[in-house]
Amino acid sequence: MNTADATIENALSVVARSRDMRERALERRRELQRRTEVIITRPLYVLKKNEPKQLLLKLDS
């Protein structure tokens, strides 16, 4: 293998690593987007829409 072949092979391996890193980053972004959508669509707490109630205090007993 001469120098040109080694250089080409090295460049192809760098391109393959770069593609793998890009694909992994894209998958991480998709997963984070999915988790964010789940959190946003599911309410963290539910406000009760009941009327406020007056508490009775028995002070004369």
Backbone as XML, in Angstrom:
<?xml version="1.0"?>
<chain id="A" units="angstrom">
  <residue number="1" name="MET">
    <atom name="N" x="0.856" y="-1.174" z="0.000"/>
    <atom name="CA" x="0.000" y="0.000" z="0.000"/>
    <atom name="C" x="0.900" y="1.234" z="0.000"/>
  </residue>
  <residue number="2" name="ASN">
    <atom name="N" x="0.667" y="2.093" z="-0.935"/>
    <atom name="CA" x="1.495" y="3.295" z="-0.997"/>
    <atom name="C" x="0.847" y="4.421" z="-0.174"/>
  </residue>
  <residue number="3" name="THR">
    <atom name="N" x="1.496" y="5.564" z="-0.185"/>
    <atom name="CA" x="1.056" y="6.694" z="0.630"/>
    <atom name="C" x="-0.313" y="7.206" z="0.200"/>
  </residue>
  <residue number="4" name="ALA">
    <atom name="N" x="-0.573" y="7.218" z="-1.072"/>
    <atom name="CA" x="-1.858" y="7.712" z="-1.574"/>
    <atom name="C" x="-2.997" y="6.812" z="-1.109"/>
  </residue>
  <residue number="5" name="ASP">
    <atom name="N" x="-2.788" y="5.497" z="-1.179"/>
    <atom name="CA" x="-3.812" y="4.560" z="-0.720"/>
    <atom name="C" x="-4.062" y="4.713" z="0.777"/>
  </residue>
  <residue number="6" name="ALA">
    <atom name="N" x="-3.006" y="4.891" z="1.561"/>
    <atom name="CA" x="-3.153" y="5.071" z="3.007"/>
    <atom name="C" x="-3.900" y="6.363" z="3.314"/>
  </residue>
  <residue number="7" name="THR">
    <atom name="N" x="-3.600" y="7.407" z="2.557"/>
    <atom name="CA" x="-4.276" y="8.697" z="2.759"/>
    <atom name="C" x="-5.759" y="8.584" z="2.432"/>
  </residue>
  <residue number="8" name="ILE">
    <atom name="N" x="-6.070" y="7.905" z="1.337"/>
    <atom name="CA" x="-7.473" y="7.721" z="0.947"/>
    <atom name="C" x="-8.207" y="6.888" z="1.998"/>
  </residue>
  <residue number="9" name="GLU">
    <atom name="N" x="-7.590" y="5.817" z="2.452"/>
    <atom name="CA" x="-8.213" y="4.972" z="3.474"/>
    <atom name="C" x="-8.435" y="5.745" z="4.773"/>
  </residue>
  <residue number="10" name="ASN">
    <atom name="N" x="-7.462" y="6.557" z="5.143"/>
    <atom name="CA" x="-7.580" y="7.379" z="6.342"/>
    <atom name="C" x="-8.734" y="8.378" z="6.196"/>
  </residue>
  <residue number="11" name="ALA">
    <atom name="N" x="-8.822" y="9.010" z="5.021"/>
    <atom name="CA" x="-9.896" y="9.982" z="4.785"/>
    <atom name="C" x="-11.263" y="9.305" z="4.826"/>
  </residue>
  <residue number="12" name="LEU">
    <atom name="N" x="-11.378" y="8.120" z="4.260"/>
    <atom name="CA" x="-12.656" y="7.400" z="4.284"/>
    <atom name="C" x="-13.045" y="7.000" z="5.706"/>
  </residue>
  <residue number="13" name="SER">
    <atom name="N" x="-12.070" y="6.629" z="6.523"/>
    <atom name="CA" x="-12.393" y="6.270" z="7.907"/>
    <atom name="C" x="-12.829" y="7.507" z="8.705"/>
  </residue>
  <residue number="14" name="VAL">
    <atom name="N" x="-12.209" y="8.649" z="8.423"/>
    <atom name="CA" x="-12.621" y="9.894" z="9.085"/>
    <atom name="C" x="-14.045" y="10.254" z="8.683"/>
  </residue>
  <residue number="15" name="VAL">
    <atom name="N" x="-14.372" y="10.096" z="7.416"/>
    <atom name="CA" x="-15.729" y="10.385" z="6.940"/>
    <atom name="C" x="-16.730" y="9.440" z="7.592"/>
  </residue>
  <residue number="16" name="ALA">
    <atom name="N" x="-16.392" y="8.165" z="7.705"/>
    <atom name="CA" x="-17.294" y="7.188" z="8.325"/>
    <atom name="C" x="-17.516" y="7.521" z="9.801"/>
  </residue>
  <residue number="17" name="ARG">
    <atom name="N" x="-16.444" y="7.871" z="10.512"/>
    <atom name="CA" x="-16.602" y="8.261" z="11.926"/>
    <atom name="C" x="-17.464" y="9.498" z="12.067"/>
  </residue>
  <residue number="18" name="SER">
    <atom name="N" x="-17.249" y="10.467" z="11.188"/>
    <atom name="CA" x="-18.033" y="11.698" z="11.226"/>
    <atom name="C" x="-19.508" y="11.399" z="10.978"/>
  </residue>
  <residue number="19" name="ARG">
    <atom name="N" x="-19.796" y="10.533" z="10.025"/>
    <atom name="CA" x="-21.184" y="10.156" z="9.730"/>
    <atom name="C" x="-21.815" y="9.455" z="10.932"/>
  </residue>
  <residue number="20" name="ASP">
    <atom name="N" x="-21.074" y="8.541" z="11.564"/>
    <atom name="CA" x="-21.594" y="7.850" z="12.748"/>
    <atom name="C" x="-21.895" y="8.826" z="13.881"/>
  </residue>
  <residue number="21" name="MET">
    <atom name="N" x="-20.979" y="9.769" z="14.102"/>
    <atom name="CA" x="-21.201" y="10.765" z="15.155"/>
    <atom name="C" x="-22.424" y="11.617" z="14.855"/>
  </residue>
  <residue number="22" name="ARG">
    <atom name="N" x="-22.591" y="12.006" z="13.597"/>
    <atom name="CA" x="-23.736" y="12.819" z="13.192"/>
    <atom name="C" x="-25.043" y="12.045" z="13.373"/>
  </residue>
  <residue number="23" name="GLU">
    <atom name="N" x="-25.040" y="10.770" z="13.005"/>
    <atom name="CA" x="-26.239" y="9.948" z="13.160"/>
    <atom name="C" x="-26.585" y="9.745" z="14.632"/>
  </residue>
  <residue number="24" name="ARG">
    <atom name="N" x="-25.584" y="9.534" z="15.482"/>
    <atom name="CA" x="-25.839" y="9.383" z="16.920"/>
    <atom name="C" x="-26.382" y="10.674" z="17.510"/>
  </residue>
  <residue number="25" name="ALA">
    <atom name="N" x="-25.829" y="11.810" z="17.086"/>
    <atom name="CA" x="-26.315" y="13.101" z="17.583"/>
    <atom name="C" x="-27.755" y="13.335" z="17.145"/>
  </residue>
  <residue number="26" name="LEU">
    <atom name="N" x="-28.072" y="12.972" z="15.912"/>
    <atom name="CA" x="-29.442" y="13.113" z="15.417"/>
    <atom name="C" x="-30.395" y="12.234" z="16.219"/>
  </residue>
  <residue number="27" name="GLU">
    <atom name="N" x="-29.985" y="11.016" z="16.518"/>
    <atom name="CA" x="-30.824" y="10.112" z="17.318"/>
    <atom name="C" x="-31.026" y="10.663" z="18.729"/>
  </residue>
  <residue number="28" name="ARG">
    <atom name="N" x="-29.974" y="11.233" z="19.323"/>
    <atom name="CA" x="-30.114" y="11.840" z="20.657"/>
    <atom name="C" x="-31.094" y="13.004" z="20.617"/>
  </residue>
  <residue number="29" name="ARG">
    <atom name="N" x="-30.998" y="13.844" z="19.578"/>
    <atom name="CA" x="-31.930" y="14.969" z="19.452"/>
    <atom name="C" x="-33.363" y="14.485" z="19.300"/>
  </residue>
  <residue number="30" name="ARG">
    <atom name="N" x="-33.568" y="13.423" z="18.518"/>
    <atom name="CA" x="-34.920" y="12.865" z="18.358"/>
    <atom name="C" x="-35.457" y="12.348" z="19.684"/>
  </residue>
  <residue number="31" name="GLU">
    <atom name="N" x="-34.609" y="11.658" z="20.436"/>
    <atom name="CA" x="-35.039" y="11.118" z="21.733"/>
    <atom name="C" x="-35.374" y="12.248" z="22.708"/>
  </residue>
  <residue number="32" name="LEU">
    <atom name="N" x="-34.542" y="13.275" z="22.745"/>
    <atom name="CA" x="-34.832" y="14.413" z="23.619"/>
    <atom name="C" x="-36.110" y="15.120" z="23.199"/>
  </residue>
  <residue number="33" name="GLN">
    <atom name="N" x="-36.341" y="15.251" z="21.902"/>
    <atom name="CA" x="-37.573" y="15.866" z="21.409"/>
    <atom name="C" x="-38.783" y="15.039" z="21.834"/>
  </residue>
  <residue number="34" name="ARG">
    <atom name="N" x="-38.669" y="13.708" z="21.719"/>
    <atom name="CA" x="-39.775" y="12.825" z="22.113"/>
    <atom name="C" x="-40.062" y="12.953" z="23.602"/>
  </residue>
  <residue number="35" name="ARG">
    <atom name="N" x="-39.005" y="12.965" z="24.417"/>
    <atom name="CA" x="-39.203" y="13.110" z="25.865"/>
    <atom name="C" x="-39.820" y="14.459" z="26.201"/>
  </residue>
  <residue number="36" name="THR">
    <atom name="N" x="-39.373" y="15.503" z="25.525"/>
    <atom name="CA" x="-39.918" y="16.838" z="25.768"/>
    <atom name="C" x="-41.395" y="16.885" z="25.411"/>
  </residue>
  <residue number="37" name="GLU">
    <atom name="N" x="-41.764" y="16.271" z="24.301"/>
    <atom name="CA" x="-43.176" y="16.256" z="23.905"/>
    <atom name="C" x="-44.018" y="15.504" z="24.917"/>
  </residue>
  <residue number="38" name="VAL">
    <atom name="N" x="-43.494" y="14.425" z="25.472"/>
    <atom name="CA" x="-44.236" y="13.663" z="26.483"/>
    <atom name="C" x="-44.442" y="14.521" z="27.722"/>
  </residue>
  <residue number="39" name="ILE">
    <atom name="N" x="-43.415" y="15.236" z="28.138"/>
    <atom name="CA" x="-43.529" y="16.081" z="29.332"/>
    <atom name="C" x="-44.517" y="17.213" z="29.094"/>
  </residue>
  <residue number="40" name="ILE">
    <atom name="N" x="-44.480" y="17.810" z="27.908"/>
    <atom name="CA" x="-45.354" y="18.946" z="27.621"/>
    <atom name="C" x="-46.807" y="18.498" z="27.514"/>
  </residue>
  <residue number="41" name="THR">
    <atom name="N" x="-47.051" y="17.364" z="26.868"/>
    <atom name="CA" x="-48.437" y="16.930" z="26.663"/>
    <atom name="C" x="-49.066" y="16.393" z="27.941"/>
  </residue>
  <residue number="42" name="ARG">
    <atom name="N" x="-48.284" y="15.855" z="28.840"/>
    <atom name="CA" x="-48.818" y="15.310" z="30.083"/>
    <atom name="C" x="-48.747" y="16.393" z="31.157"/>
  </residue>
  <residue number="43" name="PRO">
    <atom name="N" x="-49.880" y="16.757" z="31.751"/>
    <atom name="CA" x="-49.822" y="17.806" z="32.769"/>
    <atom name="C" x="-49.076" y="17.326" z="34.015"/>
  </residue>
  <residue number="44" name="LEU">
    <atom name="N" x="-48.272" y="18.193" z="34.555"/>
    <atom name="CA" x="-47.530" y="17.839" z="35.756"/>
    <atom name="C" x="-48.424" y="17.866" z="36.992"/>
  </residue>
  <residue number="45" name="TYR">
    <atom name="N" x="-49.412" y="18.719" z="36.978"/>
    <atom name="CA" x="-50.374" y="18.778" z="38.073"/>
    <atom name="C" x="-51.726" y="19.168" z="37.487"/>
  </residue>
  <residue number="46" name="VAL">
    <atom name="N" x="-52.751" y="18.832" z="38.189"/>
    <atom name="CA" x="-54.095" y="19.133" z="37.723"/>
    <atom name="C" x="-54.726" y="20.094" z="38.715"/>
  </residue>
  <residue number="47" name="LEU">
    <atom name="N" x="-55.137" y="21.235" z="38.208"/>
    <atom name="CA" x="-55.812" y="22.194" z="39.071"/>
    <atom name="C" x="-57.265" y="21.768" z="39.236"/>
  </residue>
  <residue number="48" name="LYS">
    <atom name="N" x="-57.715" y="21.725" z="40.468"/>
    <atom name="CA" x="-59.103" y="21.374" z="40.712"/>
    <atom name="C" x="-59.948" y="22.619" z="40.534"/>
  </residue>
  <residue number="49" name="LYS">
    <atom name="N" x="-61.047" y="22.442" z="39.845"/>
    <atom name="CA" x="-61.902" y="23.576" z="39.561"/>
    <atom name="C" x="-63.110" y="23.610" z="40.498"/>
  </residue>
  <residue number="50" name="ASN">
    <atom name="N" x="-62.944" y="23.118" z="41.704"/>
    <atom name="CA" x="-64.022" y="23.142" z="42.684"/>
    <atom name="C" x="-64.110" y="24.530" z="43.308"/>
  </residue>
  <residue number="51" name="GLU">
    <atom name="N" x="-65.267" y="24.845" z="43.782"/>
    <atom name="CA" x="-65.460" y="26.127" z="44.464"/>
    <atom name="C" x="-64.692" y="26.106" z="45.785"/>
  </residue>
  <residue number="52" name="PRO">
    <atom name="N" x="-64.192" y="27.244" z="46.229"/>
    <atom name="CA" x="-63.527" y="27.272" z="47.541"/>
    <atom name="C" x="-64.538" y="26.983" z="48.641"/>
  </residue>
  <residue number="53" name="LYS">
    <atom name="N" x="-64.119" y="26.303" z="49.670"/>
    <atom name="CA" x="-65.014" y="25.922" z="50.764"/>
    <atom name="C" x="-64.654" y="26.720" z="52.005"/>
  </residue>
  <residue number="54" name="GLN">
    <atom name="N" x="-65.673" y="27.113" z="52.714"/>
    <atom name="CA" x="-65.494" y="27.825" z="53.980"/>
    <atom name="C" x="-65.264" y="26.790" z="55.078"/>
  </residue>
  <residue number="55" name="LEU">
    <atom name="N" x="-64.236" y="26.980" z="55.856"/>
    <atom name="CA" x="-63.986" y="26.085" z="56.983"/>
    <atom name="C" x="-64.797" y="26.542" z="58.183"/>
  </residue>
  <residue number="56" name="LEU">
    <atom name="N" x="-65.406" y="25.583" z="58.864"/>
    <atom name="CA" x="-66.206" y="25.901" z="60.054"/>
    <atom name="C" x="-65.328" y="25.766" z="61.291"/>
  </residue>
  <residue number="57" name="LEU">
    <atom name="N" x="-65.254" y="26.811" z="62.087"/>
    <atom name="CA" x="-64.473" y="26.768" z="63.321"/>
    <atom name="C" x="-65.465" y="26.790" z="64.495"/>
  </residue>
  <residue number="58" name="LYS">
    <atom name="N" x="-65.437" y="25.761" z="65.307"/>
    <atom name="CA" x="-66.332" y="25.688" z="66.465"/>
    <atom name="C" x="-65.570" y="26.255" z="67.660"/>
  </residue>
  <residue number="59" name="LEU">
    <atom name="N" x="-65.791" y="27.518" z="67.923"/>
    <atom name="CA" x="-65.045" y="28.178" z="68.991"/>
    <atom name="C" x="-65.751" y="28.076" z="70.346"/>
  </residue>
  <residue number="60" name="ASP">
    <atom name="N" x="-67.065" y="27.812" z="70.372"/>
    <atom name="CA" x="-67.832" y="27.786" z="71.619"/>
    <atom name="C" x="-67.933" y="26.399" z="72.236"/>
  </residue>
  <residue number="61" name="SER">
    <atom name="N" x="-67.296" y="25.446" z="71.769"/>
    <atom name="CA" x="-67.463" y="24.109" z="72.316"/>
    <atom name="C" x="-66.448" y="23.742" z="73.359"/>
  </residue>
</chain>
